[in-house]
């Protein structure tokens, strides 16, 4: 089955990144994304999402867990 997408441009890793990026964008919950990715360090998650650390920390501080 073909979706009409270039196979070399998409893989399971790009789908993983897209899913968590959408979750972060919709919720701003950096901690939830960290847990979903299995990262032990928040800075790894921030780098993975390619977000500005100050923006990420501001959003994260606004979320009650």
C-alpha positions as CSV (number, residue, x, y, z in Angstrom):
1,X,0.0,0.0,0.0
2,X,1.4,3.4,-0.9
3,X,0.5,6.7,0.7
4,X,2.2,8.8,-2.0
5,X,5.0,9.8,0.4
6,X,8.7,9.6,-0.3
7,X,9.8,6.5,1.7
8,X,13.3,7.8,2.3
9,X,11.9,11.0,4.0
10,X,9.8,9.1,6.6
11,X,10.5,6.3,9.1
12,X,9.4,5.1,12.4
13,X,11.7,7.6,14.2
14,X,10.2,10.6,12.3
15,X,6.7,9.4,13.2
16,X,7.8,9.1,16.9
17,X,9.2,12.6,16.9
18,X,6.1,14.0,15.1
19,X,3.7,12.4,17.7
20,X,5.4,13.8,20.7
21,X,5.9,17.2,19.0
22,X,2.2,17.4,18.5
23,X,1.5,16.4,22.1
24,X,3.9,19.1,23.3
25,X,2.4,21.7,20.9
26,X,-1.2,21.0,22.1
27,X,-0.5,20.6,25.8
28,X,2.8,22.4,26.5
29,X,3.4,19.5,29.0
30,X,7.1,18.9,28.6
31,X,7.1,16.4,31.5
32,X,4.5,14.2,29.8
33,X,6.6,14.2,26.6
34,X,9.7,13.4,28.7
35,X,7.9,10.4,30.1
36,X,6.5,9.2,26.8
37,X,10.0,9.3,25.3
38,X,11.6,7.6,28.2
39,X,14.1,10.4,28.7
40,X,15.7,10.6,32.2
41,X,16.9,14.2,31.7
42,X,14.6,17.1,30.7
43,X,17.4,18.7,28.7
44,X,17.4,15.6,26.4
45,X,13.7,16.1,25.8
46,X,14.2,19.8,25.1
47,X,16.9,19.0,22.6
48,X,14.9,16.3,21.0
49,X,12.0,18.6,20.4
50,X,14.3,21.4,19.3
51,X,12.6,24.0,21.5
52,X,14.1,27.0,23.2
53,X,15.0,26.1,26.8
54,X,13.5,29.3,28.3
55,X,10.2,28.7,26.5
56,X,10.2,25.1,27.5
57,X,10.8,25.9,31.2
58,X,8.2,28.6,31.2
59,X,5.6,26.2,29.8
60,X,6.7,23.4,32.1
61,X,6.4,25.7,35.2
62,X,2.8,26.5,34.2
63,X,1.7,22.9,34.3
64,X,0.7,21.4,37.6
65,X,1.5,17.7,38.1
